[in-house]
Amino acid sequence: MSRIGRKPVSVPANVKVALADSTIHVEGPKGKLSFQYRPEMTVRYDETARQIRVERPDDERLNRALHGLTRSLIANMVQGVTEGYTRKLEVVGVGYQAQLKGAGKLALQVGYSNQVVLEAPEGVTVTVPDPTHITVSGPDKQKVGQFAALIRKVRPPEPYKGKGIRYEGEAVRRKAGKAFGAK
């Protein structure tokens, strides 16, 4: 049996859970999330124990895979509406900078002739504490990670000088440049 799938998801006191058809709705202090799980899975919410359990019908390969996945996605939703998720990025390079243009619009000056303007998806908050750091946060783990990846993709770090946008703490493998005078 799936080690992850059989673990119950504990629900904090300030989180509301509602099950309807094959959809679970989770609401907490950071926001509301809903997820439509596969009909093969059975999701039960025990209000007295404040736990969500995910069960599978049999040991078929697909059901085994969906068991742990469904439980992980529900656990991520519960954590997202209570604590939220955050990804931090840093902009490295001379003249490279980020700034906010209005609500949810991020303008990046990263070596192109024009600024690159990205609009944050609904439910994702972008802050720029200083021109070389970007913080992406929100309750939905997938949206936060996807938008952070989209920002990084504008100018990924290059291996010679290390210029570009990288995740905070990301190690960039550096290459040696051309060697002069060696024959």
Accessible surface in RSA format (square Angstrom, percent):
REM  Atomic radii and reference values for relative SASA: ProtOr
REM  Chains: A
REM  Algorithm: Lee & Richards
REM  Probe-radius: 1.40
REM  Slices: 20
REM RES _ NUM      All-atoms   Total-Side   Main-Chain    Non-polar    All polar
REM                ABS   REL    ABS   REL    ABS   REL    ABS   REL    ABS   REL
RES MET A   1   137.57  71.2  75.03  49.7  62.54 148.9  48.58  41.3  88.99 117.9
RES SER A   2    25.44  21.5  13.09  17.5  12.35  28.4  16.69  35.5   8.75  12.3
RES ARG A   3   189.96  79.8 182.19  92.9   7.78  18.5  55.16  75.4 134.80  81.7
RES ILE A   4    90.67  51.6  89.98  67.0   0.69   1.7  89.98  64.8   0.69   1.9
RES GLY A   5     0.73   0.9   0.00   N/A   0.73   0.9   0.00   0.0   0.73   1.6
RES ARG A   6   122.08  51.3 110.32  56.2  11.76  28.0  40.40  55.2  81.68  49.5
RES LYS A   7   121.42  59.2 118.92  73.0   2.50   6.0  65.33  58.8  56.09  59.7
RES PRO A   8    44.31  32.3  32.91  30.0  11.40  41.4  33.17  27.4  11.14  69.3
RES VAL A   9     7.12   4.7   5.94   5.4   1.18   2.8   7.12   6.2   0.00   0.0
RES SER A  10    80.58  68.1  70.89  94.6   9.69  22.3  36.07  76.8  44.51  62.4
RES VAL A  11     7.16   4.7   0.00   0.0   7.16  17.2   0.55   0.5   6.60  17.9
RES PRO A  12    55.27  40.3  41.87  38.2  13.40  48.7  54.82  45.3   0.45   2.8
RES ALA A  13    95.87  88.1  65.70 101.4  30.17  68.6  66.41  93.5  29.46  78.0
RES ASN A  14    92.01  63.5  67.83  65.6  24.18  58.2  45.18 108.7  46.83  45.3
RES VAL A  15     2.69   1.8   0.00   0.0   2.69   6.5   0.14   0.1   2.55   6.9
RES LYS A  16   147.98  72.2 142.24  87.3   5.73  13.6  97.94  88.2  50.04  53.3
RES VAL A  17    21.63  14.2   0.11   0.1  21.52  51.9   0.50   0.4  21.14  57.3
RES ALA A  18    54.86  50.4  48.59  75.0   6.26  14.3  54.61  76.9   0.25   0.6
RES LEU A  19    67.99  37.9  34.26  24.5  33.73  84.8  34.42  24.2  33.56  90.3
RES ALA A  20    52.43  48.2  44.18  68.2   8.25  18.8  51.82  73.0   0.61   1.6
RES ASP A  21   150.28 105.3 106.52 106.0  43.76 103.5  39.30  92.5 110.99 110.7
RES SER A  22    25.51  21.6  24.73  33.0   0.79   1.8  12.21  26.0  13.30  18.6
RES THR A  23    28.30  20.1  28.30  28.7   0.00   0.0  15.54  20.9  12.76  19.3
RES ILE A  24     0.00   0.0   0.00   0.0   0.00   0.0   0.00   0.0   0.00   0.0
RES HIS A  25    80.27  43.9  79.05  54.9   1.21   3.1  54.78  56.5  25.48  29.7
RES VAL A  26     1.00   0.7   0.00   0.0   1.00   2.4   0.22   0.2   0.78   2.1
RES GLU A  27    67.98  39.0  66.99  50.7   1.00   2.4  12.72  24.6  55.26  45.1
RES GLY A  28    15.48  19.1   0.00   N/A  15.48  19.1   4.82  13.2  10.66  23.9
RES PRO A  29    89.27  65.1  43.89  40.0  45.38 165.0  57.53  47.5  31.74 197.3
RES LYS A  30   116.68  56.9  92.59  56.8  24.08  57.3  44.42  40.0  72.26  77.0
RES GLY A  31    24.98  30.8   0.00   N/A  24.98  30.8  24.67  67.7   0.31   0.7
RES LYS A  32   153.24  74.8 129.80  79.6  23.44  55.8  73.35  66.0  79.89  85.1
RES LEU A  33    30.13  16.8  23.45  16.8   6.68  16.8  28.75  20.2   1.38   3.7
RES SER A  34    70.92  59.9  40.70  54.3  30.23  69.6   5.30  11.3  65.62  91.9
RES PHE A  35    50.41  25.2  45.10  27.9   5.31  13.8  50.38  30.5   0.02   0.1
RES GLN A  36   135.08  75.5 112.00  81.8  23.08  55.0  26.89  57.2 108.19  82.1
RES TYR A  37    16.67   7.8  12.90   7.3   3.76   9.8   4.62   3.5  12.04  14.8
RES ARG A  38   104.55  43.9 101.76  51.9   2.79   6.7  42.19  57.7  62.36  37.8
RES PRO A  39   109.18  79.6  83.95  76.5  25.23  91.7  86.88  71.7  22.30 138.6
RES GLU A  40    60.07  34.5  46.98  35.5  13.09  31.2  32.63  63.1  27.43  22.4
RES MET A  41     5.61   2.9   0.00   0.0   5.61  13.3   0.00   0.0   5.61   7.4
RES THR A  42    55.94  39.8  52.65  53.4   3.30   7.9  28.09  37.7  27.85  42.1
RES VAL A  43    11.80   7.8   0.00   0.0  11.80  28.4   0.00   0.0  11.80  32.0
RES ARG A  44   130.99  55.0 127.90  65.2   3.09   7.4  54.56  74.6  76.42  46.3
RES TYR A  45    43.89  20.5  16.36   9.3  27.53  71.6  14.56  10.9  29.33  36.2
RES ASP A  46    69.34  48.6  63.48  63.2   5.87  13.9  28.43  66.9  40.91  40.8
RES GLU A  47   127.15  73.0 114.45  86.6  12.70  30.2  28.36  54.9  98.79  80.7
RES THR A  48   132.85  94.5  97.45  98.8  35.39  84.3  90.85 122.0  41.99  63.5
RES ALA A  49    55.71  51.2  27.26  42.1  28.45  64.7  39.03  55.0  16.68  44.2
RES ARG A  50    71.47  30.0  70.23  35.8   1.24   3.0  40.50  55.4  30.97  18.8
RES GLN A  51    52.73  29.5  52.50  38.4   0.23   0.5   1.65   3.5  51.07  38.7
RES ILE A  52     0.24   0.1   0.01   0.0   0.23   0.6   0.01   0.0   0.23   0.6
RES ARG A  53   106.18  44.6 105.37  53.7   0.82   1.9  33.47  45.7  72.71  44.1
RES VAL A  54     5.13   3.4   0.00   0.0   5.13  12.4   0.00   0.0   5.13  13.9
RES GLU A  55    64.05  36.8  63.95  48.4   0.10   0.2  29.92  57.9  34.13  27.9
RES ARG A  56    31.80  13.4  10.08   5.1  21.73  51.7   5.47   7.5  26.33  16.0
RES PRO A  57    84.83  61.8  42.55  38.8  42.28 153.7  54.34  44.9  30.49 189.5
RES ASP A  58    63.58  44.5  53.16  52.9  10.41  24.6  38.73  91.2  24.84  24.8
RES ASP A  59    97.21  68.1  83.84  83.5  13.36  31.6  29.82  70.2  67.38  67.2
RES GLU A  60   109.37  62.8 101.63  76.9   7.74  18.4  37.43  72.4  71.94  58.7
RES ARG A  61   193.07  81.1 185.91  94.8   7.15  17.0  67.54  92.3 125.53  76.1
RES LEU A  62    90.48  50.4  83.56  59.8   6.92  17.4  87.65  61.6   2.84   7.6
RES ASN A  63     9.63   6.6   9.63   9.3   0.00   0.0   0.02   0.0   9.61   9.3
RES ARG A  64   108.84  45.7 102.01  52.0   6.83  16.3  31.15  42.6  77.69  47.1
RES ALA A  65    66.19  60.9  45.41  70.1  20.78  47.3  57.87  81.5   8.32  22.1
RES LEU A  66    15.62   8.7  15.56  11.1   0.07   0.2  15.62  11.0   0.00   0.0
RES HIS A  67     0.00   0.0   0.00   0.0   0.00   0.0   0.00   0.0   0.00   0.0
RES GLY A  68    12.29  15.2   0.00   N/A  12.29  15.2  12.26  33.6   0.04   0.1
RES LEU A  69    94.07  52.4  86.32  61.8   7.75  19.5  91.13  64.0   2.95   7.9
RES THR A  70     3.29   2.3   3.29   3.3   0.00   0.0   0.00   0.0   3.29   5.0
RES ARG A  71    37.56  15.8  37.56  19.1   0.00   0.0   0.20   0.3  37.36  22.6
RES SER A  72    37.56  31.7  35.84  47.8   1.72   4.0  24.03  51.2  13.54  19.0
RES LEU A  73    62.69  34.9  61.61  44.1   1.08   2.7  61.61  43.3   1.08   2.9
RES ILE A  74     0.00   0.0   0.00   0.0   0.00   0.0   0.00   0.0   0.00   0.0
RES ALA A  75    23.17  21.3  18.57  28.7   4.60  10.5  19.34  27.2   3.83  10.2
RES ASN A  76    39.87  27.5  38.54  37.2   1.33   3.2   6.64  16.0  33.23  32.1
RES MET A  77    16.80   8.7  15.45  10.2   1.35   3.2  15.47  13.2   1.33   1.8
RES VAL A  78     8.07   5.3   8.07   7.3   0.00   0.0   8.07   7.0   0.00   0.0
RES GLN A  79    76.59  42.8  72.56  53.0   4.03   9.6  16.58  35.3  60.01  45.5
RES GLY A  80     0.00   0.0   0.00   N/A   0.00   0.0   0.00   0.0   0.00   0.0
RES VAL A  81     0.00   0.0   0.00   0.0   0.00   0.0   0.00   0.0   0.00   0.0
RES THR A  82    29.65  21.1  15.88  16.1  13.77  32.8  12.21  16.4  17.44  26.4
RES GLU A  83   119.37  68.5  98.41  74.5  20.96  49.9  41.35  80.0  78.02  63.7
RES GLY A  84    17.16  21.2   0.00   N/A  17.16  21.2   5.91  16.2  11.24  25.2
RES TYR A  85    29.98  14.0  26.79  15.2   3.19   8.3  28.66  21.5   1.32   1.6
RES THR A  86    74.50  53.0  46.41  47.1  28.09  66.9  24.01  32.2  50.50  76.3
RES ARG A  87    97.26  40.8  95.41  48.6   1.85   4.4  23.96  32.7  73.31  44.4
RES LYS A  88   102.61  50.1  94.73  58.1   7.88  18.8  38.62  34.8  63.99  68.2
RES LEU A  89     0.23   0.1   0.00   0.0   0.23   0.6   0.00   0.0   0.23   0.6
RES GLU A  90    38.88  22.3  38.88  29.4   0.00   0.0   4.80   9.3  34.08  27.8
RES VAL A  91     5.49   3.6   0.00   0.0   5.49  13.2   0.00   0.0   5.49  14.9
RES VAL A  92    53.48  35.2  50.57  45.8   2.91   7.0  53.48  46.5   0.00   0.0
RES GLY A  93    24.59  30.3   0.00   N/A  24.59  30.3   7.88  21.6  16.71  37.4
RES VAL A  94   145.90  96.0 126.32 114.4  19.58  47.2 132.25 114.9  13.65  37.0
RES GLY A  95    59.16  73.0   0.00   N/A  59.16  73.0  41.37 113.5  17.79  39.8
RES TYR A  96    23.03  10.8  17.27   9.8   5.75  15.0   8.04   6.0  14.99  18.5
RES GLN A  97    75.61  42.3  75.27  55.0   0.34   0.8   7.82  16.6  67.80  51.4
RES ALA A  98     2.74   2.5   0.00   0.0   2.74   6.2   0.12   0.2   2.62   6.9
RES GLN A  99    70.87  39.6  68.76  50.2   2.12   5.0  24.61  52.4  46.27  35.1
RES LEU A 100    77.71  43.3  50.95  36.4  26.76  67.3  50.95  35.8  26.76  72.0
RES LYS A 101    90.68  44.2  80.89  49.6   9.79  23.3  45.61  41.0  45.07  48.0
RES GLY A 102    64.07  79.0   0.00   N/A  64.07  79.0  43.80 120.2  20.27  45.4
RES ALA A 103   106.00  97.5  69.30 106.9  36.70  83.5  79.98 112.6  26.02  68.9
RES GLY A 104    27.07  33.4   0.00   N/A  27.07  33.4  17.74  48.7   9.33  20.9
RES LYS A 105    86.86  42.4  86.86  53.3   0.00   0.0  30.91  27.8  55.95  59.6
RES LEU A 106     0.17   0.1   0.15   0.1   0.03   0.1   0.15   0.1   0.03   0.1
RES ALA A 107     0.66   0.6   0.00   0.0   0.66   1.5   0.00   0.0   0.66   1.7
RES LEU A 108     0.01   0.0   0.00   0.0   0.01   0.0   0.00   0.0   0.01   0.0
RES GLN A 109    53.84  30.1  53.58  39.2   0.26   0.6  19.18  40.8  34.66  26.3
RES VAL A 110     0.59   0.4   0.03   0.0   0.56   1.4   0.03   0.0   0.56   1.5
RES GLY A 111    51.34  63.3   0.00   N/A  51.34  63.3  21.80  59.8  29.54  66.2
RES TYR A 112    95.67  44.7  83.68  47.6  11.99  31.2  68.06  51.1  27.60  34.0
RES SER A 113   113.67  96.1  70.38  93.9  43.29  99.7  57.73 122.9  55.94  78.4
RES ASN A 114   112.13  77.3 106.26 102.7   5.87  14.1  28.39  68.3  83.74  80.9
RES GLN A 115    64.36  36.0  42.66  31.2  21.70  51.7  17.39  37.0  46.97  35.6
RES VAL A 116    40.05  26.4  36.66  33.2   3.39   8.2  40.05  34.8   0.00   0.0
RES VAL A 117    77.76  51.2  49.76  45.1  28.00  67.5  49.76  43.2  28.00  75.9
RES LEU A 118    25.48  14.2  23.77  17.0   1.72   4.3  25.47  17.9   0.01   0.0
RES GLU A 119   117.86  67.7  95.72  72.4  22.14  52.7  29.51  57.1  88.35  72.1
RES ALA A 120    16.24  14.9   1.41   2.2  14.84  33.7   1.41   2.0  14.84  39.3
RES PRO A 121    50.68  36.9  36.63  33.4  14.06  51.1  48.31  39.9   2.37  14.7
RES GLU A 122   157.36  90.3 138.68 104.9  18.68  44.5  60.55 117.1  96.81  79.0
RES GLY A 123    49.40  60.9   0.00   N/A  49.40  60.9  36.67 100.6  12.74  28.5
RES VAL A 124    14.17   9.3   0.76   0.7  13.40  32.3   0.96   0.8  13.21  35.8
RES THR A 125    77.23  54.9  73.55  74.6   3.68   8.8  48.72  65.4  28.51  43.1
RES VAL A 126     9.11   6.0   0.07   0.1   9.04  21.8   0.07   0.1   9.04  24.5
RES THR A 127    64.30  45.7  64.30  65.2   0.00   0.0  56.87  76.4   7.43  11.2
RES VAL A 128    32.35  21.3   8.54   7.7  23.81  57.4   8.87   7.7  23.48  63.7
RES PRO A 129    95.15  69.3  51.43  46.9  43.71 158.9  64.56  53.3  30.59 190.1
RES ASP A 130    58.46  40.9  53.71  53.5   4.75  11.2  33.52  78.9  24.94  24.9
RES PRO A 131    71.55  52.1  70.94  64.7   0.61   2.2  71.37  58.9   0.18   1.1
RES THR A 132    54.23  38.6  54.23  55.0   0.00   0.0  43.27  58.1  10.96  16.6
RES HIS A 133    57.43  31.4  57.43  39.9   0.00   0.0  42.78  44.1  14.65  17.1
RES ILE A 134     0.51   0.3   0.00   0.0   0.51   1.2   0.00   0.0   0.51   1.4
RES THR A 135    22.75  16.2  22.51  22.8   0.24   0.6  15.35  20.6   7.40  11.2
RES VAL A 136     0.00   0.0   0.00   0.0   0.00   0.0   0.00   0.0   0.00   0.0
RES SER A 137    32.86  27.8  32.78  43.7   0.08   0.2  15.30  32.6  17.56  24.6
RES GLY A 138    10.29  12.7   0.00   N/A  10.29  12.7   9.64  26.4   0.65   1.5
RES PRO A 139    20.11  14.7  19.72  18.0   0.38   1.4  19.72  16.3   0.38   2.4
RES ASP A 140    39.75  27.8  38.91  38.7   0.84   2.0   6.08  14.3  33.67  33.6
RES LYS A 141   105.27  51.4  99.34  61.0   5.93  14.1  56.98  51.3  48.29  51.4
RES GLN A 142   118.76  66.4 107.85  78.8  10.91  26.0  66.17 140.8  52.59  39.9
RES LYS A 143    76.36  37.3  75.02  46.0   1.34   3.2  40.43  36.4  35.94  38.3
RES VAL A 144     1.58   1.0   1.58   1.4   0.00   0.0   1.58   1.4   0.00   0.0
RES GLY A 145    28.84  35.6   0.00   N/A  28.84  35.6  24.57  67.4   4.27   9.6
RES GLN A 146   103.73  58.0  99.27  72.6   4.46  10.6  34.27  72.9  69.46  52.7
RES PHE A 147     5.48   2.7   3.14   1.9   2.34   6.1   5.13   3.1   0.35   1.0
RES ALA A 148     0.12   0.1   0.12   0.2   0.00   0.0   0.12   0.2   0.00   0.0
RES ALA A 149    41.15  37.8  36.25  55.9   4.91  11.2  37.10  52.2   4.06  10.7
RES LEU A 150    79.44  44.2  77.29  55.3   2.15   5.4  79.05  55.5   0.39   1.1
RES ILE A 151     0.00   0.0   0.00   0.0   0.00   0.0   0.00   0.0   0.00   0.0
RES ARG A 152    61.22  25.7  61.22  31.2   0.00   0.0   5.94   8.1  55.28  33.5
RES LYS A 153   155.23  75.7 140.92  86.5  14.31  34.1  86.99  78.3  68.24  72.7
RES VAL A 154    24.05  15.8  10.88   9.8  13.17  31.7  19.18  16.7   4.87  13.2
RES ARG A 155    64.33  27.0  64.21  32.7   0.11   0.3   9.43  12.9  54.90  33.3
RES PRO A 156    64.13  46.7  59.85  54.6   4.28  15.6  59.85  49.4   4.28  26.6
RES PRO A 157    20.87  15.2   3.35   3.1  17.52  63.7   3.35   2.8  17.52 108.9
RES GLU A 158    53.30  30.6  51.03  38.6   2.27   5.4  42.69  82.6  10.61   8.7
RES PRO A 159    43.73  31.9  43.35  39.5   0.38   1.4  43.57  36.0   0.15   1.0
RES TYR A 160   116.79  54.5 103.34  58.8  13.46  35.0  72.01  54.1  44.79  55.2
RES LYS A 161   144.22  70.4 128.92  79.1  15.30  36.4  78.72  70.9  65.50  69.8
RES GLY A 162     0.57   0.7   0.00   N/A   0.57   0.7   0.57   1.6   0.00   0.0
RES LYS A 163    64.60  31.5  64.46  39.6   0.13   0.3  21.65  19.5  42.95  45.7
RES GLY A 164     0.00   0.0   0.00   N/A   0.00   0.0   0.00   0.0   0.00   0.0
RES ILE A 165     0.00   0.0   0.00   0.0   0.00   0.0   0.00   0.0   0.00   0.0
RES ARG A 166    35.57  14.9  35.57  18.1   0.00   0.0   0.05   0.1  35.52  21.5
RES TYR A 167    49.35  23.0  49.35  28.1   0.00   0.0  36.57  27.5  12.79  15.8
RES GLU A 168    90.15  51.8  67.20  50.8  22.95  54.6  25.76  49.8  64.39  52.6
RES GLY A 169    74.10  91.4   0.00   N/A  74.10  91.4  43.34 118.9  30.76  68.9
RES GLU A 170    51.30  29.5  33.32  25.2  17.99  42.8  26.70  51.6  24.60  20.1
RES ALA A 171    98.23  90.3  67.09 103.5  31.14  70.8  75.51 106.3  22.72  60.2
RES VAL A 172    30.94  20.4  10.04   9.1  20.90  50.4  13.58  11.8  17.36  47.1
RES ARG A 173   216.56  90.9 204.12 104.1  12.44  29.6  86.08 117.6 130.48  79.1
RES ARG A 174   144.03  60.5 110.48  56.3  33.54  79.9  44.87  61.3  99.15  60.1
RES LYS A 175   122.49  59.8 106.61  65.4  15.87  37.8  67.84  61.1  54.65  58.2
RES ALA A 176    95.11  87.4  64.01  98.8  31.10  70.7  73.08 102.9  22.02  58.3
RES GLY A 177    56.09  69.2   0.00   N/A  56.09  69.2  29.52  81.0  26.57  59.5
RES LYS A 178   182.38  89.0 152.41  93.5  29.97  71.3 102.46  92.2  79.92  85.1
RES ALA A 179    86.95  79.9  52.31  80.7  34.64  78.8  59.76  84.2  27.19  72.0
RES PHE A 180   184.97  92.5 154.51  95.7  30.46  79.3 155.94  94.5  29.03  83.1
RES GLY A 181    79.33  97.8   0.00   N/A  79.33  97.8  41.23 113.1  38.10  85.3
RES ALA A 182    83.25  76.5  49.65  76.6  33.60  76.4  57.77  81.4  25.48  67.5
RES LYS A 183   247.70 120.8 163.80 100.5  83.90 199.8 142.03 127.8 105.67 112.6
END  Absolute sums over single chains surface
CHAIN  1 A    11376.1       8968.3       2407.8       6023.6       5352.6
END  Absolute sums over all chains
TOTAL         11376.1       8968.3       2407.8       6023.6       5352.6
